[in-house]
Amino acid sequence: MNKPIAPALMEAAESVGAVTAAHAAPARPALDAYWMPFTANRQFKGNPRLLVGADRMHYRDDRGRQVLDGVAGLWCVNAGHNRPRIVKAIQDQAAEMDFAPPFQMGHPKAFELATRVAALAPAGMDKVFFTNSGSEAVETALKMALAYHRARGDGTRTRLIGRERGYHGVNFGGISVGGMVANRKTFGAMLAGVDHIRHTHDPARNAYSVGQPLHGAEFADELERRIALHDASTIAAVIVEPIAGSTGVLIPPVGYLQRLRDICTRHGILLIFDEVITGFGRTGQPFGAQTFGVTPDLMTVAKGLTNGCVPMGAVIAGGHVHDAFMNGPEHLIEFLHGYTYSAHPLACAAGLATLDTYEEDGLLTRAATLQDEFAQAVHSLRGEPHVIDIRNFGLVAGIELQAIAGEPTRRAFSIFLDLWERGLMVRTTGDTIALSPPLIISSEQIAQIVDMIRAALRRAA
């Protein structure tokens, strides 16, 4: 039976999109020159969605409307928007020192932030290498894995194993180990020596699972088949997301990640967790590795590291990986890799202030407190028009819709546009509506988001 929509919540929802009189609408800029990323450019420029301000749980658009943020910007604004401590830290750092070269030089905040991040990570993962994004963090981790084996005299280990429906950014290494067809098919043969294991999506057994699905741990055993095919002596690393976010919010089955860990350990293969989405509180602990009780050898992070305020990523490495590089003459560079903007002073300042904000507000564990309430709310959409599955964990959820025959993605995108016009921003991937709200979300806002989606689904029936 369809759940009725509470009138009070609908009134609140309608007010979200209302124009805020205090903010005059700015003149719209010319749109033609900007080639937008991961965007239907022609559709957008015909009916632009322009954001001009943000505070806490809301954006403000160029029409002066308040828009409730259901996706933490792009999985990254975990502490909410316009947090004073972070804003001031960035302003102060820009005035104090705008740039410091990261090669053969350093600045104090880089070392301080690395120490703080390592303290949050699983035991033994105590080395931090800074990048500028999740995509760069993945490239760095893949290169670390290859170089690690070479440094240990195991240079035949050059093969990388990814997973179907995995997303690991947009650089060539990331799309090679990634498993999203649309992100791969345009760009040629990609890296040689890459293979994939199957994804974990099993709707026949696991549809509408609340939290981790009970079935599918055995899917990890496909890694043994890849090892039998290629031989362990040729495989450097396996990379997976603890929760596959951009492919539709796929939650790992109970026991699956531990099984991968055991196989990798048995065969001397490094295990890489891509925690760009799950890192910094999304699953109810600082990292998904801790929530699921499985420690990788390398972990990529970004997004929530600076609350999305300044671009930054990182690879968190186990001490054993780092130490393998620390040999030979001390005046030689141990790892020939890095970026001009690695550990940028503004990013480090933002990162330190972000971690302070997380600590002050208890945000790194808040998802654990809200996850039952969040799960109950999103699963109340079961039975609504076109809904064929709902998946959730911590403060992330995917609501999968039946695709329109011959027009994949259109149904979810239409819901996205409808919700935008009514003052709610969600994310869609394929025909799945993805939710990952800021960790400061209230119970009332959880209910409001779900009721707005419910109404949109009924309008689309």
VODO-356884 format. One record per residue (C-alpha): residue number from 1; z, y, x. Coordinates in Angstrom, 3 decimals. Example, Ala and Ser with C-alpha at 12.3 -4.5 7.8 and 13.67 -1.06 7.14 Angstrom:
BEGIN
{vodo 1, {7.800, -4.500, 12.300}},
{vodo 2, {7.140, -1.060, 13.670}},
END
This chain:
BEGIN
{vodo 1, {0.000, 0.000, 0.000}},
{vodo 2, {-0.900, 3.441, 1.312}},
{vodo 3, {2.098, 5.559, 2.191}},
{vodo 4, {2.328, 8.866, 0.291}},
{vodo 5, {2.257, 12.037, 2.344}},
{vodo 6, {5.439, 14.058, 2.077}},
{vodo 7, {4.693, 17.494, 0.546}},
{vodo 8, {7.048, 19.223, 2.982}},
{vodo 9, {5.269, 17.661, 5.921}},
{vodo 10, {1.853, 18.592, 4.565}},
{vodo 11, {3.031, 22.168, 4.112}},
{vodo 12, {4.232, 22.174, 7.713}},
{vodo 13, {0.972, 20.604, 8.861}},
{vodo 14, {-1.103, 23.221, 7.082}},
{vodo 15, {0.958, 25.970, 8.693}},
{vodo 16, {0.202, 24.622, 12.163}},
{vodo 17, {-3.401, 25.760, 11.937}},
{vodo 18, {-2.512, 29.138, 10.471}},
{vodo 19, {-3.549, 32.282, 12.309}},
{vodo 20, {-0.769, 33.936, 14.299}},
{vodo 21, {-0.964, 37.629, 13.539}},
{vodo 22, {0.714, 38.617, 16.804}},
{vodo 23, {-2.299, 37.431, 18.799}},
{vodo 24, {-5.577, 39.236, 18.293}},
{vodo 25, {-8.643, 37.032, 18.719}},
{vodo 26, {-10.341, 37.728, 22.062}},
{vodo 27, {-14.079, 38.152, 22.327}},
{vodo 28, {-15.832, 34.852, 22.928}},
{vodo 29, {-17.458, 34.476, 26.340}},
{vodo 30, {-21.063, 33.474, 26.918}},
{vodo 31, {-21.144, 29.682, 26.838}},
{vodo 32, {-24.480, 28.737, 28.360}},
{vodo 33, {-23.686, 28.623, 32.105}},
{vodo 34, {-20.745, 26.198, 31.999}},
{vodo 35, {-21.782, 22.514, 32.079}},
{vodo 36, {-18.682, 20.941, 30.586}},
{vodo 37, {-17.162, 17.630, 31.772}},
{vodo 38, {-16.929, 14.571, 29.489}},
{vodo 39, {-18.071, 16.771, 26.587}},
{vodo 40, {-20.884, 16.713, 24.038}},
{vodo 41, {-22.096, 20.077, 25.337}},
{vodo 42, {-24.625, 20.844, 22.597}},
{vodo 43, {-22.198, 20.023, 19.807}},
{vodo 44, {-19.399, 22.017, 21.424}},
{vodo 45, {-21.465, 25.127, 22.060}},
{vodo 46, {-22.674, 25.075, 18.471}},
{vodo 47, {-19.071, 25.206, 17.237}},
{vodo 48, {-16.731, 25.986, 20.171}},
{vodo 49, {-13.095, 24.945, 20.354}},
{vodo 50, {-11.599, 27.534, 22.700}},
{vodo 51, {-7.947, 27.452, 23.783}},
{vodo 52, {-6.455, 30.750, 24.943}},
{vodo 53, {-2.692, 30.177, 25.047}},
{vodo 54, {-0.019, 27.470, 25.009}},
{vodo 55, {3.736, 27.202, 24.582}},
{vodo 56, {5.946, 24.108, 24.345}},
{vodo 57, {4.274, 21.789, 21.773}},
{vodo 58, {1.424, 24.072, 20.710}},
{vodo 59, {-1.850, 25.557, 21.867}},
{vodo 60, {-3.289, 28.790, 20.493}},
{vodo 61, {-7.028, 29.033, 19.942}},
{vodo 62, {-9.307, 32.070, 20.070}},
{vodo 63, {-8.947, 32.466, 16.317}},
{vodo 64, {-5.196, 32.944, 16.724}},
{vodo 65, {-4.324, 29.546, 15.201}},
{vodo 66, {-1.424, 27.397, 16.385}},
{vodo 67, {-2.605, 23.880, 17.255}},
{vodo 68, {-0.084, 21.050, 17.658}},
{vodo 69, {-0.687, 19.150, 20.897}},
{vodo 70, {-0.745, 15.410, 20.216}},
{vodo 71, {-2.031, 14.397, 23.659}},
{vodo 72, {-0.054, 16.450, 26.205}},
{vodo 73, {-3.201, 18.359, 27.087}},
{vodo 74, {-5.002, 15.388, 28.622}},
{vodo 75, {-2.141, 12.900, 29.120}},
{vodo 76, {-0.544, 15.332, 31.594}},
{vodo 77, {1.662, 18.087, 30.103}},
{vodo 78, {4.685, 15.816, 29.775}},
{vodo 79, {7.275, 18.615, 29.758}},
{vodo 80, {5.377, 20.752, 27.262}},
{vodo 81, {3.519, 23.963, 27.916}},
{vodo 82, {4.630, 27.217, 29.518}},
{vodo 83, {7.886, 25.962, 31.004}},
{vodo 84, {9.552, 28.975, 32.653}},
{vodo 85, {10.799, 27.212, 35.790}},
{vodo 86, {7.340, 25.860, 36.597}},
{vodo 87, {5.575, 29.134, 35.853}},
{vodo 88, {7.940, 31.080, 38.102}},
{vodo 89, {7.677, 28.547, 40.936}},
{vodo 90, {3.894, 28.890, 40.973}},
{vodo 91, {4.062, 32.680, 40.847}},
{vodo 92, {6.635, 32.866, 43.634}},
{vodo 93, {4.720, 30.458, 45.869}},
{vodo 94, {1.457, 32.355, 45.450}},
{vodo 95, {3.215, 35.498, 46.643}},
{vodo 96, {4.945, 33.737, 49.552}},
{vodo 97, {2.135, 31.562, 50.975}},
{vodo 98, {-1.140, 30.859, 49.236}},
{vodo 99, {-2.494, 28.102, 51.495}},
{vodo 100, {-1.438, 25.948, 54.411}},
{vodo 101, {-3.825, 23.626, 56.281}},
{vodo 102, {-2.753, 20.014, 55.773}},
{vodo 103, {-4.397, 18.532, 58.889}},
{vodo 104, {-2.052, 18.500, 61.905}},
{vodo 105, {0.093, 21.115, 60.121}},
{vodo 106, {2.652, 21.035, 57.336}},
{vodo 107, {4.866, 23.164, 55.121}},
{vodo 108, {8.392, 22.401, 53.879}},
{vodo 109, {7.625, 21.910, 50.191}},
{vodo 110, {5.187, 19.074, 50.941}},
{vodo 111, {7.914, 17.053, 52.637}},
{vodo 112, {10.466, 17.968, 49.985}},
{vodo 113, {8.181, 16.900, 47.137}},
{vodo 114, {7.272, 13.628, 48.864}},
{vodo 115, {10.974, 12.846, 49.262}},
{vodo 116, {11.664, 13.611, 45.599}},
{vodo 117, {8.745, 11.488, 44.371}},
{vodo 118, {9.719, 8.567, 46.614}},
{vodo 119, {13.265, 8.712, 45.253}},
{vodo 120, {11.897, 8.154, 41.725}},
{vodo 121, {9.624, 5.277, 42.725}},
{vodo 122, {10.506, 1.562, 42.745}},
{vodo 123, {12.599, 0.401, 45.695}},
{vodo 124, {10.563, 0.031, 48.866}},
{vodo 125, {7.808, 2.408, 47.742}},
{vodo 126, {8.885, 5.304, 49.925}},
{vodo 127, {5.741, 6.853, 51.431}},
{vodo 128, {3.691, 9.482, 49.581}},
{vodo 129, {0.143, 10.655, 50.388}},
{vodo 130, {-0.994, 13.710, 48.396}},
{vodo 131, {-4.429, 14.207, 46.836}},
{vodo 132, {-5.776, 16.626, 44.229}},
{vodo 133, {-6.410, 14.354, 41.236}},
{vodo 134, {-6.130, 10.857, 39.884}},
{vodo 135, {-9.713, 10.107, 40.886}},
{vodo 136, {-8.959, 11.106, 44.481}},
{vodo 137, {-5.733, 9.117, 44.422}},
{vodo 138, {-7.694, 5.996, 43.468}},
{vodo 139, {-10.249, 6.549, 46.237}},
{vodo 140, {-7.380, 7.015, 48.671}},
{vodo 141, {-5.585, 3.855, 47.553}},
{vodo 142, {-8.766, 1.771, 47.862}},
{vodo 143, {-9.371, 3.100, 51.381}},
{vodo 144, {-5.729, 2.472, 52.280}},
{vodo 145, {-6.046, -1.123, 51.132}},
{vodo 146, {-9.162, -1.741, 53.238}},
{vodo 147, {-7.721, 0.018, 56.272}},
{vodo 148, {-4.386, -1.796, 55.917}},
{vodo 149, {-5.964, -5.208, 56.314}},
{vodo 150, {-8.091, -4.014, 59.220}},
{vodo 151, {-5.017, -2.571, 60.943}},
{vodo 152, {-3.372, -5.989, 60.638}},
{vodo 153, {-6.347, -7.763, 62.188}},
{vodo 154, {-7.507, -9.041, 58.806}},
{vodo 155, {-10.742, -7.085, 58.627}},
{vodo 156, {-12.616, -9.701, 56.595}},
{vodo 157, {-10.681, -8.551, 53.531}},
{vodo 158, {-13.184, -6.041, 52.170}},
{vodo 159, {-13.588, -7.078, 48.533}},
{vodo 160, {-11.969, -5.116, 45.696}},
{vodo 161, {-11.134, -6.553, 42.274}},
{vodo 162, {-10.934, -4.359, 39.193}},
{vodo 163, {-10.707, -5.195, 35.499}},
{vodo 164, {-13.033, -4.933, 32.532}},
{vodo 165, {-12.233, -1.870, 30.395}},
{vodo 166, {-10.324, -0.331, 33.291}},
{vodo 167, {-10.547, 3.390, 34.019}},
{vodo 168, {-9.879, 4.598, 37.547}},
{vodo 169, {-11.433, 8.051, 37.623}},
{vodo 170, {-14.988, 9.146, 38.225}},
{vodo 171, {-15.654, 8.895, 41.965}},
{vodo 172, {-17.769, 6.027, 43.262}},
{vodo 173, {-14.844, 3.818, 44.218}},
{vodo 174, {-13.162, 4.437, 40.881}},
{vodo 175, {-16.191, 3.690, 38.727}},
{vodo 176, {-16.972, 0.629, 40.869}},
{vodo 177, {-13.591, -0.999, 40.254}},
{vodo 178, {-13.466, 0.492, 36.756}},
{vodo 179, {-14.782, -1.470, 33.814}},
{vodo 180, {-16.008, 1.054, 31.251}},
{vodo 181, {-19.724, 0.463, 30.792}},
{vodo 182, {-20.641, 4.003, 29.759}},
{vodo 183, {-19.044, 5.389, 32.927}},
{vodo 184, {-20.976, 2.932, 35.153}},
{vodo 185, {-24.449, 2.316, 33.807}},
{vodo 186, {-26.005, 5.641, 34.826}},
{vodo 187, {-25.019, 5.646, 38.471}},
{vodo 188, {-26.781, 2.750, 40.125}},
{vodo 189, {-25.366, -0.231, 42.005}},
{vodo 190, {-22.118, 1.458, 43.081}},
{vodo 191, {-19.937, -0.097, 45.804}},
{vodo 192, {-20.833, -3.525, 47.098}},
{vodo 193, {-18.246, -6.283, 47.161}},
{vodo 194, {-16.519, -5.453, 43.871}},
{vodo 195, {-15.707, -7.938, 41.127}},
{vodo 196, {-13.724, -7.781, 37.881}},
{vodo 197, {-11.299, -9.893, 35.901}},
{vodo 198, {-11.347, -9.877, 32.111}},
{vodo 199, {-9.549, -7.295, 30.016}},
{vodo 200, {-6.402, -8.082, 28.016}},
{vodo 201, {-7.618, -6.994, 24.575}},
{vodo 202, {-7.197, -9.895, 22.137}},
{vodo 203, {-7.170, -8.569, 18.566}},
{vodo 204, {-7.468, -12.046, 17.075}},
{vodo 205, {-3.957, -12.862, 18.302}},
{vodo 206, {-2.406, -9.471, 19.007}},
{vodo 207, {-3.605, -6.985, 16.369}},
{vodo 208, {-0.903, -4.543, 15.257}},
{vodo 209, {1.518, -5.600, 17.977}},
{vodo 210, {4.532, -3.315, 18.203}},
{vodo 211, {5.062, -2.778, 21.919}},
{vodo 212, {3.886, -5.506, 24.280}},
{vodo 213, {1.678, -8.215, 22.757}},
{vodo 214, {3.131, -11.710, 22.914}},
{vodo 215, {-0.143, -13.424, 23.790}},
{vodo 216, {-2.360, -13.064, 26.847}},
{vodo 217, {-0.300, -13.528, 30.014}},
{vodo 218, {-2.737, -16.296, 30.912}},
{vodo 219, {-5.554, -13.753, 31.243}},
{vodo 220, {-4.107, -12.968, 34.672}},
{vodo 221, {-5.096, -16.456, 35.771}},
{vodo 222, {-8.717, -15.337, 35.865}},
{vodo 223, {-7.802, -13.723, 39.172}},
{vodo 224, {-7.353, -17.237, 40.565}},
{vodo 225, {-10.941, -17.993, 39.572}},
{vodo 226, {-12.184, -14.906, 41.413}},
{vodo 227, {-10.170, -15.979, 44.450}},
{vodo 228, {-11.685, -19.453, 44.257}},
{vodo 229, {-15.158, -17.906, 44.073}},
{vodo 230, {-14.793, -15.376, 46.897}},
{vodo 231, {-11.900, -16.859, 48.929}},
{vodo 232, {-8.667, -14.938, 49.407}},
{vodo 233, {-9.617, -14.132, 52.999}},
{vodo 234, {-12.269, -11.704, 51.702}},
{vodo 235, {-10.179, -9.868, 49.066}},
{vodo 236, {-8.311, -6.686, 49.979}},
{vodo 237, {-6.816, -5.511, 46.689}},
{vodo 238, {-6.614, -5.791, 42.930}},
{vodo 239, {-6.312, -2.579, 40.900}},
{vodo 240, {-5.168, -2.338, 37.266}},
{vodo 241, {-3.559, 0.194, 34.964}},
{vodo 242, {-0.189, -1.000, 33.587}},
{vodo 243, {-1.417, 0.471, 30.284}},
{vodo 244, {-5.172, 1.006, 30.047}},
{vodo 245, {-5.242, 4.429, 28.432}},
{vodo 246, {-8.773, 5.800, 28.444}},
{vodo 247, {-10.292, 2.575, 27.143}},
{vodo 248, {-8.231, 2.610, 23.946}},
{vodo 249, {-4.542, 2.188, 24.873}},
{vodo 250, {-4.383, -1.493, 25.822}},
{vodo 251, {-0.795, -2.655, 26.329}},
{vodo 252, {-0.150, -5.464, 28.857}},
{vodo 253, {0.856, -8.791, 27.289}},
{vodo 254, {4.371, -10.017, 28.041}},
{vodo 255, {4.377, -11.611, 31.505}},
{vodo 256, {0.831, -10.535, 32.420}},
{vodo 257, {1.649, -7.994, 35.146}},
{vodo 258, {4.204, -10.284, 36.783}},
{vodo 259, {1.610, -13.050, 36.853}},
{vodo 260, {-0.835, -10.744, 38.630}},
{vodo 261, {1.903, -9.801, 41.099}},
{vodo 262, {2.684, -13.441, 41.829}},
{vodo 263, {-0.973, -14.340, 42.414}},
{vodo 264, {-1.534, -11.365, 44.718}},
{vodo 265, {1.600, -12.156, 46.715}},
{vodo 266, {0.639, -15.797, 47.059}},
{vodo 267, {-2.781, -14.915, 48.486}},
{vodo 268, {-1.887, -11.867, 50.613}},
{vodo 269, {-3.768, -9.442, 48.345}},
{vodo 270, {-2.492, -5.904, 47.758}},
{vodo 271, {-1.725, -4.994, 44.144}},
{vodo 272, {-2.492, -1.406, 43.108}},
{vodo 273, {-1.129, 0.090, 39.893}},
{vodo 274, {-3.039, 3.089, 38.563}},
{vodo 275, {-0.187, 5.065, 36.992}},
{vodo 276, {-2.061, 8.322, 36.496}},
{vodo 277, {-1.280, 8.088, 32.758}},
{vodo 278, {1.879, 5.961, 32.729}},
{vodo 279, {3.657, 7.845, 35.498}},
{vodo 280, {6.433, 10.407, 34.982}},
{vodo 281, {8.132, 9.215, 31.840}},
{vodo 282, {5.385, 8.075, 29.494}},
{vodo 283, {6.798, 4.526, 29.202}},
{vodo 284, {10.507, 5.410, 29.133}},
{vodo 285, {11.170, 5.236, 32.885}},
{vodo 286, {9.719, 7.282, 35.736}},
{vodo 287, {6.915, 4.755, 36.237}},
{vodo 288, {5.428, 1.863, 34.320}},
{vodo 289, {6.192, -0.387, 37.290}},
{vodo 290, {9.894, 0.054, 36.535}},
{vodo 291, {9.492, -0.317, 32.781}},
{vodo 292, {7.597, -3.590, 33.164}},
{vodo 293, {9.702, -4.779, 36.092}},
{vodo 294, {6.797, -5.321, 38.501}},
{vodo 295, {6.458, -3.556, 41.854}},
{vodo 296, {2.956, -3.055, 43.279}},
{vodo 297, {2.048, -2.361, 46.896}},
{vodo 298, {0.329, 0.934, 46.103}},
{vodo 299, {0.604, 3.215, 43.096}},
{vodo 300, {-1.652, 6.118, 42.127}},
{vodo 301, {-0.241, 9.083, 40.210}},
{vodo 302, {-1.388, 12.545, 39.107}},
{vodo 303, {-1.301, 14.388, 35.741}},
{vodo 304, {2.456, 14.526, 35.050}},
{vodo 305, {3.226, 15.101, 38.727}},
{vodo 306, {2.824, 18.858, 38.205}},
{vodo 307, {2.925, 18.857, 34.389}},
{vodo 308, {-0.804, 19.570, 34.562}},
{vodo 309, {-0.151, 23.092, 35.845}},
{vodo 310, {-1.862, 22.764, 39.242}},
{vodo 311, {-4.229, 19.921, 40.145}},
{vodo 312, {-2.451, 17.277, 42.220}},
{vodo 313, {-2.408, 13.529, 42.713}},
{vodo 314, {-0.719, 11.117, 45.075}},
{vodo 315, {-0.618, 7.567, 46.334}},
{vodo 316, {2.870, 6.102, 46.570}},
{vodo 317, {2.827, 3.325, 49.155}},
{vodo 318, {5.156, 0.527, 50.029}},
{vodo 319, {6.746, 0.963, 53.435}},
{vodo 320, {5.020, -2.206, 54.660}},
{vodo 321, {1.600, -0.664, 53.955}},
{vodo 322, {2.431, 2.577, 55.742}},
{vodo 323, {4.005, 0.851, 58.724}},
{vodo 324, {0.899, -1.243, 59.386}},
{vodo 325, {-0.892, 1.975, 60.365}},
{vodo 326, {1.824, 3.198, 62.746}},
{vodo 327, {0.581, 1.652, 65.979}},
{vodo 328, {-1.503, 2.641, 68.991}},
{vodo 329, {-1.207, 5.908, 70.950}},
{vodo 330, {0.927, 8.448, 69.098}},
{vodo 331, {-1.547, 11.309, 69.604}},
{vodo 332, {-4.233, 9.524, 67.548}},
{vodo 333, {-4.630, 9.976, 63.797}},
{vodo 334, {-3.506, 6.768, 62.106}},
{vodo 335, {-5.401, 7.121, 58.790}},
{vodo 336, {-8.657, 9.065, 58.931}},
{vodo 337, {-8.565, 10.422, 55.428}},
{vodo 338, {-7.388, 13.518, 53.550}},
{vodo 339, {-8.471, 16.603, 51.637}},
{vodo 340, {-8.547, 20.327, 52.365}},
{vodo 341, {-6.147, 20.886, 49.493}},
{vodo 342, {-3.819, 17.915, 50.067}},
{vodo 343, {-0.228, 19.035, 49.424}},
{vodo 344, {-1.414, 22.525, 48.466}},
{vodo 345, {1.580, 24.905, 48.473}},
{vodo 346, {1.088, 25.937, 44.834}},
{vodo 347, {0.808, 22.321, 43.746}},
{vodo 348, {3.942, 21.359, 45.677}},
{vodo 349, {5.868, 24.251, 44.161}},
{vodo 350, {4.705, 23.215, 40.705}},
{vodo 351, {5.618, 19.586, 41.426}},
{vodo 352, {9.145, 20.414, 42.541}},
{vodo 353, {9.748, 22.635, 39.519}},
{vodo 354, {8.283, 19.947, 37.251}},
{vodo 355, {10.666, 17.308, 38.605}},
{vodo 356, {13.560, 19.753, 38.130}},
{vodo 357, {12.470, 20.299, 34.523}},
{vodo 358, {12.188, 16.566, 33.881}},
{vodo 359, {15.683, 16.071, 35.276}},
{vodo 360, {17.272, 18.964, 33.384}},
{vodo 361, {15.788, 17.855, 30.057}},
{vodo 362, {16.177, 14.110, 30.599}},
{vodo 363, {12.451, 13.643, 30.019}},
{vodo 364, {11.756, 10.732, 32.350}},
{vodo 365, {13.679, 8.405, 30.034}},
{vodo 366, {13.268, 10.212, 26.712}},
{vodo 367, {10.335, 8.041, 25.623}},
{vodo 368, {12.691, 5.053, 25.600}},
{vodo 369, {14.891, 6.897, 23.102}},
{vodo 370, {11.991, 7.843, 20.811}},
{vodo 371, {9.755, 4.785, 21.143}},
{vodo 372, {11.104, 2.877, 18.107}},
{vodo 373, {10.759, 5.900, 15.872}},
{vodo 374, {7.309, 6.635, 17.284}},
{vodo 375, {6.223, 3.017, 16.809}},
{vodo 376, {7.404, 2.945, 13.201}},
{vodo 377, {5.558, 6.179, 12.475}},
{vodo 378, {2.206, 5.199, 13.997}},
{vodo 379, {2.311, 1.683, 12.538}},
{vodo 380, {2.800, 3.201, 9.092}},
{vodo 381, {-0.938, 3.965, 9.330}},
{vodo 382, {-1.719, 0.279, 8.955}},
{vodo 383, {-3.687, -0.158, 5.751}},
{vodo 384, {-5.133, 3.346, 5.807}},
{vodo 385, {-8.933, 3.637, 5.510}},
{vodo 386, {-10.924, 2.256, 8.465}},
{vodo 387, {-7.845, 1.351, 10.571}},
{vodo 388, {-8.342, -2.081, 12.211}},
{vodo 389, {-5.599, -2.086, 14.872}},
{vodo 390, {-2.666, -0.023, 16.168}},
{vodo 391, {-1.240, -0.365, 19.669}},
{vodo 392, {1.771, 1.434, 21.117}},
{vodo 393, {4.296, 1.566, 23.919}},
{vodo 394, {6.781, 4.284, 24.869}},
{vodo 395, {5.191, 7.569, 23.761}},
{vodo 396, {1.576, 6.461, 23.800}},
{vodo 397, {-0.423, 4.938, 20.954}},
{vodo 398, {-3.947, 3.967, 20.024}},
{vodo 399, {-5.191, 3.824, 16.440}},
{vodo 400, {-8.435, 1.870, 16.411}},
{vodo 401, {-10.962, 2.527, 13.656}},
{vodo 402, {-13.828, 0.408, 12.398}},
{vodo 403, {-16.971, 1.762, 14.031}},
{vodo 404, {-19.827, 2.994, 11.846}},
{vodo 405, {-22.651, 0.483, 12.158}},
{vodo 406, {-25.168, 1.716, 14.722}},
{vodo 407, {-23.151, 4.862, 15.474}},
{vodo 408, {-20.302, 4.003, 17.843}},
{vodo 409, {-17.697, 6.764, 18.433}},
{vodo 410, {-18.895, 8.866, 15.481}},
{vodo 411, {-16.062, 7.925, 13.108}},
{vodo 412, {-13.248, 8.742, 15.530}},
{vodo 413, {-14.985, 11.913, 16.701}},
{vodo 414, {-15.313, 13.081, 13.104}},
{vodo 415, {-11.576, 12.560, 12.620}},
{vodo 416, {-10.944, 14.488, 15.836}},
{vodo 417, {-12.972, 17.453, 14.531}},
{vodo 418, {-11.283, 17.333, 11.123}},
{vodo 419, {-7.823, 17.347, 12.702}},
{vodo 420, {-8.755, 20.199, 15.022}},
{vodo 421, {-9.754, 22.355, 12.061}},
{vodo 422, {-6.356, 21.630, 10.487}},
{vodo 423, {-4.336, 22.392, 13.589}},
{vodo 424, {-3.803, 19.104, 15.440}},
{vodo 425, {-5.335, 18.089, 18.763}},
{vodo 426, {-5.772, 14.375, 19.425}},
{vodo 427, {-7.868, 12.427, 21.939}},
{vodo 428, {-10.526, 9.898, 21.070}},
{vodo 429, {-11.915, 7.131, 23.235}},
{vodo 430, {-14.646, 5.106, 21.641}},
{vodo 431, {-13.482, 4.680, 18.054}},
{vodo 432, {-9.795, 4.831, 18.935}},
{vodo 433, {-7.566, 7.828, 18.268}},
{vodo 434, {-5.199, 8.147, 21.233}},
{vodo 435, {-1.806, 9.848, 21.079}},
{vodo 436, {0.335, 10.798, 24.083}},
{vodo 437, {2.370, 13.825, 23.007}},
{vodo 438, {4.545, 15.887, 25.349}},
{vodo 439, {7.841, 14.137, 25.964}},
{vodo 440, {9.673, 17.070, 24.339}},
{vodo 441, {8.297, 16.135, 20.905}},
{vodo 442, {10.749, 16.192, 17.995}},
{vodo 443, {11.174, 13.655, 15.228}},
{vodo 444, {9.733, 16.158, 12.777}},
{vodo 445, {6.646, 16.630, 14.942}},
{vodo 446, {6.109, 12.864, 15.236}},
{vodo 447, {6.119, 12.637, 11.439}},
{vodo 448, {3.877, 15.682, 11.174}},
{vodo 449, {1.254, 14.258, 13.567}},
{vodo 450, {1.142, 10.919, 11.782}},
{vodo 451, {0.920, 12.465, 8.322}},
{vodo 452, {-1.917, 14.736, 9.445}},
{vodo 453, {-3.805, 11.701, 10.764}},
{vodo 454, {-3.090, 9.833, 7.530}},
{vodo 455, {-4.574, 12.663, 5.476}},
{vodo 456, {-7.629, 12.864, 7.738}},
{vodo 457, {-8.255, 9.121, 7.393}},
{vodo 458, {-8.095, 9.412, 3.622}},
{vodo 459, {-10.487, 12.336, 3.633}},
{vodo 460, {-12.904, 10.198, 5.647}},
{vodo 461, {-12.637, 7.205, 3.307}},
END
